[in-house]
Amino acid sequence: MKLNSWFRVLIIWLFLNLSVKADVVVITGKDTPINRLSKEELKEIYLKIRVFVNGQQVIPVNLPPNSPVRKVFQKKVLEMDDEQLNLYWNEMYFHGIEPPLVLSSEEAVKRFVKKVKGAIGYISKEKVEKGLKILYTIREDEKGTDN
C-alpha cells in the first residue's frame, strides 16, 4: 500500500516537472516577413510599445492567463507577474491601448497566426507544425534564444 502511494507521488512529480520544463516558442505564419525577434522586441510588441517590425504591422496574441505556457512567456519575456501586468494594462487602457487578443488554446493560436499576416503568438515547442516559423525560443531552464 505504501509503495503504491509513493508511485503516485512520483508520477505526479514527473508530470508537473515535465510540463513546466517544456520549451516555449514564439511563432508566426510562413507568409509574415519576419524571421527573428529578440526578447526586447517581443516585450515591446506584447506591451504594445512597438507596432511594426521591418515595416510589417505585428498583431500579438496571448493564451489565457491560467495557461502554463503563458506563465512561462510572461515570466521569461515580459518579466512581470500577474499583478504587475494587470496594473500595466489598467494604465494603458486610459491611454486607449488595449492588451493583446487572448485566444482559447495553442491550436487556436496556430490557426490564427497562419491566417493573419503579421500575427505572432507562443506555443509549446512540440506543437510546432508545417506552415509556422519560429521567431524566438524560450527555454524554461534558460533565458531564451533568438532563432
ChimeraX attribute file (.defattr): number of C-alpha atoms within 10 A of each C-alpha:
attribute: neighborCount
match mode: 1-to-1
recipient: residues
	/A:1	5
	/A:2	6
	/A:3	8
	/A:4	9
	/A:5	10
	/A:6	11
	/A:7	11
	/A:8	11
	/A:9	12
	/A:10	12
	/A:11	12
	/A:12	12
	/A:13	11
	/A:14	12
	/A:15	11
	/A:16	11
	/A:17	11
	/A:18	10
	/A:19	12
	/A:20	16
	/A:21	12
	/A:22	18
	/A:23	20
	/A:24	25
	/A:25	26
	/A:26	25
	/A:27	27
	/A:28	32
	/A:29	24
	/A:30	18
	/A:31	15
	/A:32	20
	/A:33	14
	/A:34	20
	/A:35	14
	/A:36	16
	/A:37	20
	/A:38	16
	/A:39	19
	/A:40	10
	/A:41	15
	/A:42	20
	/A:43	19
	/A:44	15
	/A:45	20
	/A:46	22
	/A:47	20
	/A:48	19
	/A:49	12
	/A:50	14
	/A:51	15
	/A:52	13
	/A:53	14
	/A:54	8
	/A:55	9
	/A:56	14
	/A:57	14
	/A:58	22
	/A:59	20
	/A:60	24
	/A:61	20
	/A:62	24
	/A:63	23
	/A:64	16
	/A:65	12
	/A:66	8
	/A:67	14
	/A:68	15
	/A:69	22
	/A:70	18
	/A:71	19
	/A:72	20
	/A:73	27
	/A:74	19
	/A:75	14
	/A:76	19
	/A:77	20
	/A:78	18
	/A:79	12
	/A:80	15
	/A:81	11
	/A:82	12
	/A:83	8
	/A:84	11
	/A:85	16
	/A:86	13
	/A:87	11
	/A:88	14
	/A:89	17
	/A:90	14
	/A:91	13
	/A:92	15
	/A:93	12
	/A:94	9
	/A:95	9
	/A:96	7
	/A:97	14
	/A:98	14
	/A:99	18
	/A:100	17
	/A:101	11
	/A:102	15
	/A:103	16
	/A:104	11
	/A:105	14
	/A:106	20
	/A:107	12
	/A:108	15
	/A:109	23
	/A:110	24
	/A:111	14
	/A:112	18
	/A:113	26
	/A:114	22
	/A:115	15
	/A:116	15
	/A:117	18
	/A:118	21
	/A:119	21
	/A:120	28
	/A:121	26
	/A:122	27
	/A:123	24
	/A:124	18
	/A:125	17
	/A:126	10
	/A:127	11
	/A:128	19
	/A:129	9
	/A:130	8
	/A:131	14
	/A:132	18
	/A:133	23
	/A:134	24
	/A:135	21
	/A:136	21
	/A:137	25
	/A:138	23
	/A:139	18
	/A:140	16
	/A:141	11
	/A:142	10
	/A:143	12
	/A:144	19
	/A:145	14
	/A:146	14
	/A:147	14
